[in-house]
Amino acid sequence: MEVEDRFRESYESGDTPWDVGRPDFNLIEVVTQRPVHACKVLEVGCGTGDNAIWLAQNRFKVVGVDASDIAIDMAMAKAAEANVKCDFFHADFLRSEIQGAPFGFIFDRGCFHSFDSGDDRISFAEKAAGLLEAEGLWLTIVGNADGHRQRPGPPQRSAEDIVSAVEPFFEILLLQSSRFESNRPEPSKAWRCLMQKRRIS
């Protein structure tokens, strides 16, 4: 089953453990501590909009895309309730034309890692680079293969999996062990990876 189809089915069934109802602390820490200055941002796999809304509240101009039209409808409703402007679109990241490029910053929480194929992860990184302005930034939160778990969780990738996919297009600025924002007592381990688009020589 395609990654996009799996996400659609999850939203249709309500089986969305990643939807914790608040912005991810990894995003907040990187944006505020690095800092990442307000710019046009693309969130890939925006889900029901919590991260996009937080970014919009912090002066970013936000475009959010998701493979689930259910998630997009929920995100639009949340943004309206929060009285913030975000542009949300139902789109397949790898196959659809993404509106609004170029972006200064891309964020994805658990989308890049969803592709089991190394070639698909390379395609994801290449597309992300193509949507970014010169020296733009990409922050991805990826399931960490170093974590041993007793129950099902997000896909797990090694540091080598990440590096081999992104290195042709990005310089890695930060690759550190973290965890996913979660409502569970033992959150799954994650990689926090911040990258900058390589200069074209």
CORHU-V206117 format. One record per backbone hydrogen bond with DSSP energy under -1.0 kcal/mol. NH is the residue of the N-H (numbers start at 1). CO is the residue of the C=O. If there is no record, write none. Layout:
nh->[NH	NH]
co->[CO	CO]
//
This chain:
nh->[6	7	8	9	10	11	12	13	14	15	16	19	20	28	29	30	31	32	33	34	36	41	42	43	44	45	46	49	53	54	55	56	57	59	60	61	63	64	65	66	72	73	74	75	76	77	78	79	80	81	82	84	87	89	91	96	103	104	105	106	107	108	110	114	115	121	122	123	124	125	126	127	128	129	130	131	133	136	137	138	139	140	141	142	144	145	147	157	162	163	164	165	166	167	169	170	171	173	174	176	178	180	190	191	192	193	194	195	196	197	198]
co->[2	3	4	5	6	7	8	9	10	10	14	16	18	24	25	26	27	28	29	30	31	61	105	63	107	65	65	46	49	50	51	52	53	56	55	39	41	87	43	89	68	69	70	71	72	73	74	75	76	77	78	79	62	64	66	92	131	40	40	137	42	139	141	111	112	117	118	119	120	121	122	123	124	125	126	127	103	133	104	195	106	193	108	191	189	157	144	143	158	159	160	161	162	163	166	166	196	194	194	192	190	188	178	142	176	140	174	138	171	136	169]
//
